[in-house]
Amino acid sequence: MRPVLARQIATYAGSMEPTDHRIGRIIDILDEYAILDHTLVIVIAGDNGASAEAALQRTLNEMTSLDGLWRR
């Protein structure tokens, strides 16, 4: 299971890197216009919950977790 989880962690980090960069650009612009000290920045980075394909069975088909086929 470790290789699967390591890959998922790397994928998440890869998706967050450009997000972090873009948030940094917004912060820089607010600072450039001298309004950063008077601005509250709220970043909500969420998703739709746990990944169904991350089960121990390591399926890439989410439908198997929804219809219960993997439990049979």
PDB file of N, CA, C and O in Angstrom:
ATOM      1  N   MET A   1       0.816  -1.192   0.000  1.00  0.00           N
ATOM      2  CA  MET A   1       0.000   0.000   0.000  1.00  0.00           C
ATOM      3  C   MET A   1       0.869   1.269   0.000  1.00  0.00           C
ATOM      4  O   MET A   1       0.432   2.318  -0.474  1.00  0.00           O
ATOM      5  N   ARG A   2       2.076   1.175   0.522  1.00  0.00           N
ATOM      6  CA  ARG A   2       2.949   2.350   0.604  1.00  0.00           C
ATOM      7  C   ARG A   2       3.225   2.988  -0.751  1.00  0.00           C
ATOM      8  O   ARG A   2       3.161   4.213  -0.860  1.00  0.00           O
ATOM      9  N   PRO A   3       3.532   2.203  -1.797  1.00  0.00           N
ATOM     10  CA  PRO A   3       3.774   2.834  -3.101  1.00  0.00           C
ATOM     11  C   PRO A   3       2.550   3.583  -3.631  1.00  0.00           C
ATOM     12  O   PRO A   3       2.683   4.639  -4.250  1.00  0.00           O
ATOM     13  N   VAL A   4       1.372   3.039  -3.389  1.00  0.00           N
ATOM     14  CA  VAL A   4       0.142   3.694  -3.841  1.00  0.00           C
ATOM     15  C   VAL A   4      -0.038   5.020  -3.108  1.00  0.00           C
ATOM     16  O   VAL A   4      -0.318   6.045  -3.731  1.00  0.00           O
ATOM     17  N   LEU A   5       0.121   4.998  -1.792  1.00  0.00           N
ATOM     18  CA  LEU A   5      -0.045   6.228  -1.014  1.00  0.00           C
ATOM     19  C   LEU A   5       1.033   7.249  -1.337  1.00  0.00           C
ATOM     20  O   LEU A   5       0.758   8.448  -1.379  1.00  0.00           O
ATOM     21  N   ALA A   6       2.259   6.787  -1.567  1.00  0.00           N
ATOM     22  CA  ALA A   6       3.343   7.712  -1.933  1.00  0.00           C
ATOM     23  C   ALA A   6       3.015   8.407  -3.253  1.00  0.00           C
ATOM     24  O   ALA A   6       3.254   9.604  -3.409  1.00  0.00           O
ATOM     25  N   ARG A   7       2.468   7.652  -4.196  1.00  0.00           N
ATOM     26  CA  ARG A   7       2.085   8.235  -5.484  1.00  0.00           C
ATOM     27  C   ARG A   7       0.956   9.259  -5.301  1.00  0.00           C
ATOM     28  O   ARG A   7       0.973  10.317  -5.931  1.00  0.00           O
ATOM     29  N   GLN A   8      -0.009   8.954  -4.457  1.00  0.00           N
ATOM     30  CA  GLN A   8      -1.107   9.885  -4.216  1.00  0.00           C
ATOM     31  C   GLN A   8      -0.605  11.169  -3.552  1.00  0.00           C
ATOM     32  O   GLN A   8      -1.067  12.262  -3.881  1.00  0.00           O
ATOM     33  N   ILE A   9       0.334  11.035  -2.626  1.00  0.00           N
ATOM     34  CA  ILE A   9       0.903  12.215  -1.967  1.00  0.00           C
ATOM     35  C   ILE A   9       1.649  13.075  -2.983  1.00  0.00           C
ATOM     36  O   ILE A   9       1.526  14.299  -2.975  1.00  0.00           O
ATOM     37  N   ALA A  10       2.420  12.436  -3.853  1.00  0.00           N
ATOM     38  CA  ALA A  10       3.161  13.171  -4.877  1.00  0.00           C
ATOM     39  C   ALA A  10       2.204  13.872  -5.844  1.00  0.00           C
ATOM     40  O   ALA A  10       2.454  15.004  -6.259  1.00  0.00           O
ATOM     41  N   THR A  11       1.122  13.203  -6.195  1.00  0.00           N
ATOM     42  CA  THR A  11       0.130  13.797  -7.095  1.00  0.00           C
ATOM     43  C   THR A  11      -0.513  15.011  -6.444  1.00  0.00           C
ATOM     44  O   THR A  11      -0.687  16.044  -7.092  1.00  0.00           O
ATOM     45  N   TYR A  12      -0.869  14.896  -5.168  1.00  0.00           N
ATOM     46  CA  TYR A  12      -1.477  16.018  -4.448  1.00  0.00           C
ATOM     47  C   TYR A  12      -0.499  17.194  -4.375  1.00  0.00           C
ATOM     48  O   TYR A  12      -0.880  18.340  -4.615  1.00  0.00           O
ATOM     49  N   ALA A  13       0.752  16.905  -4.046  1.00  0.00           N
ATOM     50  CA  ALA A  13       1.748  17.973  -3.969  1.00  0.00           C
ATOM     51  C   ALA A  13       1.912  18.647  -5.325  1.00  0.00           C
ATOM     52  O   ALA A  13       2.050  19.867  -5.401  1.00  0.00           O
ATOM     53  N   GLY A  14       1.897  17.862  -6.385  1.00  0.00           N
ATOM     54  CA  GLY A  14       2.016  18.422  -7.724  1.00  0.00           C
ATOM     55  C   GLY A  14       0.843  19.310  -8.089  1.00  0.00           C
ATOM     56  O   GLY A  14       1.008  20.289  -8.817  1.00  0.00           O
ATOM     57  N   SER A  15      -0.329  18.983  -7.597  1.00  0.00           N
ATOM     58  CA  SER A  15      -1.495  19.822  -7.900  1.00  0.00           C
ATOM     59  C   SER A  15      -1.521  21.073  -7.035  1.00  0.00           C
ATOM     60  O   SER A  15      -2.093  22.086  -7.437  1.00  0.00           O
ATOM     61  N   MET A  16      -0.919  21.023  -5.870  1.00  0.00           N
ATOM     62  CA  MET A  16      -0.927  22.183  -4.977  1.00  0.00           C
ATOM     63  C   MET A  16       0.152  23.202  -5.334  1.00  0.00           C
ATOM     64  O   MET A  16       0.020  24.378  -4.997  1.00  0.00           O
ATOM     65  N   GLU A  17       1.208  22.773  -6.006  1.00  0.00           N
ATOM     66  CA  GLU A  17       2.295  23.701  -6.333  1.00  0.00           C
ATOM     67  C   GLU A  17       1.828  24.877  -7.187  1.00  0.00           C
ATOM     68  O   GLU A  17       2.138  26.017  -6.841  1.00  0.00           O
ATOM     69  N   PRO A  18       1.094  24.663  -8.293  1.00  0.00           N
ATOM     70  CA  PRO A  18       0.627  25.823  -9.050  1.00  0.00           C
ATOM     71  C   PRO A  18      -0.407  26.654  -8.287  1.00  0.00           C
ATOM     72  O   PRO A  18      -0.486  27.870  -8.464  1.00  0.00           O
ATOM     73  N   THR A  19      -1.190  25.998  -7.446  1.00  0.00           N
ATOM     74  CA  THR A  19      -2.160  26.728  -6.620  1.00  0.00           C
ATOM     75  C   THR A  19      -1.422  27.669  -5.677  1.00  0.00           C
ATOM     76  O   THR A  19      -1.791  28.835  -5.538  1.00  0.00           O
ATOM     77  N   ASP A  20      -0.393  27.166  -5.041  1.00  0.00           N
ATOM     78  CA  ASP A  20       0.414  27.975  -4.132  1.00  0.00           C
ATOM     79  C   ASP A  20       1.054  29.146  -4.873  1.00  0.00           C
ATOM     80  O   ASP A  20       1.106  30.263  -4.358  1.00  0.00           O
ATOM     81  N   HIS A  21       1.533  28.885  -6.066  1.00  0.00           N
ATOM     82  CA  HIS A  21       2.161  29.940  -6.876  1.00  0.00           C
ATOM     83  C   HIS A  21       1.154  31.048  -7.193  1.00  0.00           C
ATOM     84  O   HIS A  21       1.473  32.232  -7.080  1.00  0.00           O
ATOM     85  N   ARG A  22      -0.049  30.663  -7.586  1.00  0.00           N
ATOM     86  CA  ARG A  22      -1.066  31.660  -7.948  1.00  0.00           C
ATOM     87  C   ARG A  22      -1.529  32.470  -6.737  1.00  0.00           C
ATOM     88  O   ARG A  22      -1.774  33.671  -6.845  1.00  0.00           O
ATOM     89  N   ILE A  23      -1.646  31.816  -5.601  1.00  0.00           N
ATOM     90  CA  ILE A  23      -1.992  32.543  -4.375  1.00  0.00           C
ATOM     91  C   ILE A  23      -0.893  33.543  -4.042  1.00  0.00           C
ATOM     92  O   ILE A  23      -1.170  34.666  -3.621  1.00  0.00           O
ATOM     93  N   GLY A  24       0.347  33.130  -4.230  1.00  0.00           N
ATOM     94  CA  GLY A  24       1.474  34.037  -4.005  1.00  0.00           C
ATOM     95  C   GLY A  24       1.428  35.251  -4.912  1.00  0.00           C
ATOM     96  O   GLY A  24       1.776  36.355  -4.492  1.00  0.00           O
ATOM     97  N   ARG A  25       1.000  35.056  -6.160  1.00  0.00           N
ATOM     98  CA  ARG A  25       0.876  36.180  -7.086  1.00  0.00           C
ATOM     99  C   ARG A  25      -0.189  37.162  -6.604  1.00  0.00           C
ATOM    100  O   ARG A  25      -0.011  38.375  -6.708  1.00  0.00           O
ATOM    101  N   ILE A  26      -1.285  36.641  -6.082  1.00  0.00           N
ATOM    102  CA  ILE A  26      -2.343  37.516  -5.551  1.00  0.00           C
ATOM    103  C   ILE A  26      -1.815  38.314  -4.367  1.00  0.00           C
ATOM    104  O   ILE A  26      -2.049  39.518  -4.269  1.00  0.00           O
ATOM    105  N   ILE A  27      -1.106  37.644  -3.472  1.00  0.00           N
ATOM    106  CA  ILE A  27      -0.523  38.317  -2.306  1.00  0.00           C
ATOM    107  C   ILE A  27       0.442  39.407  -2.755  1.00  0.00           C
ATOM    108  O   ILE A  27       0.436  40.507  -2.203  1.00  0.00           O
ATOM    109  N   ASP A  28       1.271  39.110  -3.753  1.00  0.00           N
ATOM    110  CA  ASP A  28       2.228  40.100  -4.262  1.00  0.00           C
ATOM    111  C   ASP A  28       1.512  41.322  -4.832  1.00  0.00           C
ATOM    112  O   ASP A  28       1.949  42.451  -4.605  1.00  0.00           O
ATOM    113  N   ILE A  29       0.423  41.114  -5.567  1.00  0.00           N
ATOM    114  CA  ILE A  29      -0.331  42.240  -6.138  1.00  0.00           C
ATOM    115  C   ILE A  29      -0.960  43.083  -5.037  1.00  0.00           C
ATOM    116  O   ILE A  29      -0.938  44.312  -5.102  1.00  0.00           O
ATOM    117  N   LEU A  30      -1.521  42.424  -4.024  1.00  0.00           N
ATOM    118  CA  LEU A  30      -2.101  43.177  -2.901  1.00  0.00           C
ATOM    119  C   LEU A  30      -1.027  44.001  -2.199  1.00  0.00           C
ATOM    120  O   LEU A  30      -1.281  45.133  -1.787  1.00  0.00           O
ATOM    121  N   ASP A  31       0.160  43.441  -2.065  1.00  0.00           N
ATOM    122  CA  ASP A  31       1.274  44.156  -1.438  1.00  0.00           C
ATOM    123  C   ASP A  31       1.738  45.312  -2.323  1.00  0.00           C
ATOM    124  O   ASP A  31       2.049  46.395  -1.827  1.00  0.00           O
ATOM    125  N   GLU A  32       1.781  45.077  -3.623  1.00  0.00           N
ATOM    126  CA  GLU A  32       2.194  46.117  -4.570  1.00  0.00           C
ATOM    127  C   GLU A  32       1.271  47.327  -4.513  1.00  0.00           C
ATOM    128  O   GLU A  32       1.731  48.464  -4.620  1.00  0.00           O
ATOM    129  N   TYR A  33      -0.017  47.094  -4.348  1.00  0.00           N
ATOM    130  CA  TYR A  33      -0.986  48.182  -4.253  1.00  0.00           C
ATOM    131  C   TYR A  33      -1.154  48.703  -2.829  1.00  0.00           C
ATOM    132  O   TYR A  33      -2.032  49.525  -2.564  1.00  0.00           O
ATOM    133  N   ALA A  34      -0.322  48.230  -1.923  1.00  0.00           N
ATOM    134  CA  ALA A  34      -0.308  48.670  -0.521  1.00  0.00           C
ATOM    135  C   ALA A  34      -1.650  48.442   0.170  1.00  0.00           C
ATOM    136  O   ALA A  34      -2.068  49.246   1.004  1.00  0.00           O
ATOM    137  N   ILE A  35      -2.318  47.352  -0.174  1.00  0.00           N
ATOM    138  CA  ILE A  35      -3.592  47.032   0.486  1.00  0.00           C
ATOM    139  C   ILE A  35      -3.535  45.674   1.203  1.00  0.00           C
ATOM    140  O   ILE A  35      -4.536  45.202   1.742  1.00  0.00           O
ATOM    141  N   LEU A  36      -2.368  45.067   1.198  1.00  0.00           N
ATOM    142  CA  LEU A  36      -2.232  43.753   1.831  1.00  0.00           C
ATOM    143  C   LEU A  36      -2.508  43.819   3.333  1.00  0.00           C
ATOM    144  O   LEU A  36      -3.144  42.925   3.890  1.00  0.00           O
ATOM    145  N   ASP A  37      -2.029  44.874   3.982  1.00  0.00           N
ATOM    146  CA  ASP A  37      -2.219  45.000   5.429  1.00  0.00           C
ATOM    147  C   ASP A  37      -3.681  45.215   5.820  1.00  0.00           C
ATOM    148  O   ASP A  37      -4.047  45.052   6.984  1.00  0.00           O
ATOM    149  N   HIS A  38      -4.508  45.579   4.851  1.00  0.00           N
ATOM    150  CA  HIS A  38      -5.924  45.836   5.120  1.00  0.00           C
ATOM    151  C   HIS A  38      -6.825  44.804   4.433  1.00  0.00           C
ATOM    152  O   HIS A  38      -8.011  45.045   4.208  1.00  0.00           O
ATOM    153  N   THR A  39      -6.241  43.663   4.110  1.00  0.00           N
ATOM    154  CA  THR A  39      -6.977  42.648   3.352  1.00  0.00           C
ATOM    155  C   THR A  39      -6.913  41.305   4.077  1.00  0.00           C
ATOM    156  O   THR A  39      -5.857  40.877   4.544  1.00  0.00           O
ATOM    157  N   LEU A  40      -8.049  40.667   4.154  1.00  0.00           N
ATOM    158  CA  LEU A  40      -8.114  39.316   4.697  1.00  0.00           C
ATOM    159  C   LEU A  40      -8.210  38.355   3.518  1.00  0.00           C
ATOM    160  O   LEU A  40      -9.148  38.418   2.723  1.00  0.00           O
ATOM    161  N   VAL A  41      -7.242  37.480   3.421  1.00  0.00           N
ATOM    162  CA  VAL A  41      -7.215  36.502   2.332  1.00  0.00           C
ATOM    163  C   VAL A  41      -7.613  35.151   2.908  1.00  0.00           C
ATOM    164  O   VAL A  41      -6.975  34.643   3.829  1.00  0.00           O
ATOM    165  N   ILE A  42      -8.662  34.586   2.360  1.00  0.00           N
ATOM    166  CA  ILE A  42      -9.123  33.264   2.793  1.00  0.00           C
ATOM    167  C   ILE A  42      -8.997  32.320   1.604  1.00  0.00           C
ATOM    168  O   ILE A  42      -9.554  32.569   0.535  1.00  0.00           O
ATOM    169  N   VAL A  43      -8.276  31.259   1.800  1.00  0.00           N
ATOM    170  CA  VAL A  43      -8.090  30.263   0.744  1.00  0.00           C
ATOM    171  C   VAL A  43      -8.762  28.981   1.201  1.00  0.00           C
ATOM    172  O   VAL A  43      -8.438  28.437   2.257  1.00  0.00           O
ATOM    173  N   ILE A  44      -9.686  28.512   0.408  1.00  0.00           N
ATOM    174  CA  ILE A  44     -10.353  27.241   0.697  1.00  0.00           C
ATOM    175  C   ILE A  44      -9.922  26.252  -0.382  1.00  0.00           C
ATOM    176  O   ILE A  44     -10.302  26.381  -1.545  1.00  0.00           O
ATOM    177  N   ALA A  45      -9.145  25.290   0.008  1.00  0.00           N
ATOM    178  CA  ALA A  45      -8.683  24.261  -0.937  1.00  0.00           C
ATOM    179  C   ALA A  45      -9.290  22.944  -0.487  1.00  0.00           C
ATOM    180  O   ALA A  45      -8.781  22.299   0.429  1.00  0.00           O
ATOM    181  N   GLY A  46     -10.364  22.551  -1.125  1.00  0.00           N
ATOM    182  CA  GLY A  46     -11.040  21.329  -0.735  1.00  0.00           C
ATOM    183  C   GLY A  46     -11.311  20.451  -1.929  1.00  0.00           C
ATOM    184  O   GLY A  46     -11.032  20.808  -3.073  1.00  0.00           O
ATOM    185  N   ASP A  47     -11.851  19.314  -1.639  1.00  0.00           N
ATOM    186  CA  ASP A  47     -12.234  18.406  -2.705  1.00  0.00           C
ATOM    187  C   ASP A  47     -13.557  17.746  -2.332  1.00  0.00           C
ATOM    188  O   ASP A  47     -14.238  18.190  -1.407  1.00  0.00           O
ATOM    189  N   ASN A  48     -13.906  16.730  -3.020  1.00  0.00           N
ATOM    190  CA  ASN A  48     -15.185  16.065  -2.784  1.00  0.00           C
ATOM    191  C   ASN A  48     -15.084  14.890  -1.812  1.00  0.00           C
ATOM    192  O   ASN A  48     -15.981  14.049  -1.762  1.00  0.00           O
ATOM    193  N   GLY A  49     -14.025  14.829  -1.060  1.00  0.00           N
ATOM    194  CA  GLY A  49     -13.890  13.751  -0.089  1.00  0.00           C
ATOM    195  C   GLY A  49     -12.879  12.703  -0.513  1.00  0.00           C
ATOM    196  O   GLY A  49     -12.104  12.899  -1.449  1.00  0.00           O
ATOM    197  N   ALA A  50     -12.904  11.610   0.183  1.00  0.00           N
ATOM    198  CA  ALA A  50     -11.935  10.546  -0.061  1.00  0.00           C
ATOM    199  C   ALA A  50     -12.115   9.955  -1.452  1.00  0.00           C
ATOM    200  O   ALA A  50     -13.210   9.939  -2.014  1.00  0.00           O
ATOM    201  N   SER A  51     -11.021   9.482  -1.972  1.00  0.00           N
ATOM    202  CA  SER A  51     -11.015   8.906  -3.310  1.00  0.00           C
ATOM    203  C   SER A  51     -11.435   7.445  -3.253  1.00  0.00           C
ATOM    204  O   SER A  51     -10.811   6.644  -2.558  1.00  0.00           O
ATOM    205  N   ALA A  52     -12.482   7.100  -3.974  1.00  0.00           N
ATOM    206  CA  ALA A  52     -12.994   5.721  -3.951  1.00  0.00           C
ATOM    207  C   ALA A  52     -12.000   4.742  -4.541  1.00  0.00           C
ATOM    208  O   ALA A  52     -11.943   3.588  -4.116  1.00  0.00           O
ATOM    209  N   GLU A  53     -11.221   5.179  -5.508  1.00  0.00           N
ATOM    210  CA  GLU A  53     -10.286   4.247  -6.123  1.00  0.00           C
ATOM    211  C   GLU A  53      -9.052   3.986  -5.273  1.00  0.00           C
ATOM    212  O   GLU A  53      -8.183   3.214  -5.678  1.00  0.00           O
ATOM    213  N   ALA A  54      -8.956   4.606  -4.116  1.00  0.00           N
ATOM    214  CA  ALA A  54      -7.811   4.395  -3.240  1.00  0.00           C
ATOM    215  C   ALA A  54      -8.019   3.219  -2.292  1.00  0.00           C
ATOM    216  O   ALA A  54      -7.258   3.059  -1.337  1.00  0.00           O
ATOM    217  N   ALA A  55      -9.011   2.415  -2.531  1.00  0.00           N
ATOM    218  CA  ALA A  55      -9.277   1.264  -1.665  1.00  0.00           C
ATOM    219  C   ALA A  55      -8.128   0.259  -1.762  1.00  0.00           C
ATOM    220  O   ALA A  55      -7.279   0.350  -2.647  1.00  0.00           O
ATOM    221  N   LEU A  56      -8.120  -0.684  -0.850  1.00  0.00           N
ATOM    222  CA  LEU A  56      -7.069  -1.699  -0.858  1.00  0.00           C
ATOM    223  C   LEU A  56      -7.028  -2.481  -2.162  1.00  0.00           C
ATOM    224  O   LEU A  56      -5.987  -3.032  -2.522  1.00  0.00           O
ATOM    225  N   GLN A  57      -8.152  -2.536  -2.874  1.00  0.00           N
ATOM    226  CA  GLN A  57      -8.204  -3.281  -4.121  1.00  0.00           C
ATOM    227  C   GLN A  57      -7.535  -2.516  -5.266  1.00  0.00           C
ATOM    228  O   GLN A  57      -7.295  -3.086  -6.331  1.00  0.00           O
ATOM    229  N   ARG A  58      -7.240  -1.267  -5.063  1.00  0.00           N
ATOM    230  CA  ARG A  58      -6.520  -0.418  -6.017  1.00  0.00           C
ATOM    231  C   ARG A  58      -7.182  -0.362  -7.390  1.00  0.00           C
ATOM    232  O   ARG A  58      -6.506  -0.463  -8.414  1.00  0.00           O
ATOM    233  N   THR A  59      -8.458  -0.208  -7.409  1.00  0.00           N
ATOM    234  CA  THR A  59      -9.153  -0.095  -8.687  1.00  0.00           C
ATOM    235  C   THR A  59      -9.122   1.346  -9.186  1.00  0.00           C
ATOM    236  O   THR A  59      -9.103   2.290  -8.396  1.00  0.00           O
ATOM    237  N   LEU A  60      -9.117   1.496 -10.486  1.00  0.00           N
ATOM    238  CA  LEU A  60      -9.205   2.828 -11.077  1.00  0.00           C
ATOM    239  C   LEU A  60     -10.630   3.146 -11.508  1.00  0.00           C
ATOM    240  O   LEU A  60     -10.898   4.213 -12.061  1.00  0.00           O
ATOM    241  N   ASN A  61     -11.534   2.221 -11.255  1.00  0.00           N
ATOM    242  CA  ASN A  61     -12.923   2.381 -11.648  1.00  0.00           C
ATOM    243  C   ASN A  61     -13.744   2.735 -10.413  1.00  0.00           C
ATOM    244  O   ASN A  61     -14.019   1.870  -9.581  1.00  0.00           O
ATOM    245  N   GLU A  62     -14.135   3.996 -10.289  1.00  0.00           N
ATOM    246  CA  GLU A  62     -14.896   4.432  -9.118  1.00  0.00           C
ATOM    247  C   GLU A  62     -16.243   3.733  -9.004  1.00  0.00           C
ATOM    248  O   GLU A  62     -16.777   3.593  -7.903  1.00  0.00           O
ATOM    249  N   MET A  63     -16.792   3.299 -10.118  1.00  0.00           N
ATOM    250  CA  MET A  63     -18.110   2.684 -10.092  1.00  0.00           C
ATOM    251  C   MET A  63     -18.125   1.394  -9.268  1.00  0.00           C
ATOM    252  O   MET A  63     -19.162   1.029  -8.715  1.00  0.00           O
ATOM    253  N   THR A  64     -16.997   0.707  -9.181  1.00  0.00           N
ATOM    254  CA  THR A  64     -16.985  -0.535  -8.394  1.00  0.00           C
ATOM    255  C   THR A  64     -17.231  -0.260  -6.921  1.00  0.00           C
ATOM    256  O   THR A  64     -17.803  -1.099  -6.225  1.00  0.00           O
ATOM    257  N   SER A  65     -16.812   0.896  -6.435  1.00  0.00           N
ATOM    258  CA  SER A  65     -17.061   1.208  -5.024  1.00  0.00           C
ATOM    259  C   SER A  65     -18.501   1.664  -4.834  1.00  0.00           C
ATOM    260  O   SER A  65     -19.054   1.520  -3.744  1.00  0.00           O
ATOM    261  N   LEU A  66     -19.110   2.206  -5.867  1.00  0.00           N
ATOM    262  CA  LEU A  66     -20.476   2.697  -5.746  1.00  0.00           C
ATOM    263  C   LEU A  66     -21.522   1.573  -5.855  1.00  0.00           C
ATOM    264  O   LEU A  66     -22.570   1.615  -5.210  1.00  0.00           O
ATOM    265  N   ASP A  67     -21.211   0.582  -6.680  1.00  0.00           N
ATOM    266  CA  ASP A  67     -22.187  -0.502  -6.846  1.00  0.00           C
ATOM    267  C   ASP A  67     -21.873  -1.729  -6.006  1.00  0.00           C
ATOM    268  O   ASP A  67     -22.613  -2.712  -6.052  1.00  0.00           O
ATOM    269  N   GLY A  68     -20.785  -1.692  -5.239  1.00  0.00           N
ATOM    270  CA  GLY A  68     -20.470  -2.770  -4.313  1.00  0.00           C
ATOM    271  C   GLY A  68     -19.820  -3.983  -4.946  1.00  0.00           C
ATOM    272  O   GLY A  68     -19.669  -5.003  -4.274  1.00  0.00           O
ATOM    273  N   LEU A  69     -19.429  -3.917  -6.212  1.00  0.00           N
ATOM    274  CA  LEU A  69     -18.839  -5.077  -6.876  1.00  0.00           C
ATOM    275  C   LEU A  69     -17.545  -5.536  -6.225  1.00  0.00           C
ATOM    276  O   LEU A  69     -17.272  -6.735  -6.174  1.00  0.00           O
ATOM    277  N   TRP A  70     -16.743  -4.598  -5.724  1.00  0.00           N
ATOM    278  CA  TRP A  70     -15.459  -4.984  -5.160  1.00  0.00           C
ATOM    279  C   TRP A  70     -15.601  -5.753  -3.845  1.00  0.00           C
ATOM    280  O   TRP A  70     -14.640  -6.370  -3.386  1.00  0.00           O
ATOM    281  N   ARG A  71     -16.759  -5.722  -3.251  1.00  0.00           N
ATOM    282  CA  ARG A  71     -16.973  -6.443  -1.990  1.00  0.00           C
ATOM    283  C   ARG A  71     -17.338  -7.898  -2.228  1.00  0.00           C
ATOM    284  O   ARG A  71     -17.312  -8.694  -1.289  1.00  0.00           O
ATOM    285  N   ARG A  72     -17.674  -8.262  -3.443  1.00  0.00           N
ATOM    286  CA  ARG A  72     -18.132  -9.619  -3.734  1.00  0.00           C
ATOM    287  C   ARG A  72     -16.982 -10.594  -3.826  1.00  0.00           C
ATOM    288  O   ARG A  72     -17.198 -11.782  -4.066  1.00  0.00           O
TER     289      ARG A  72
END
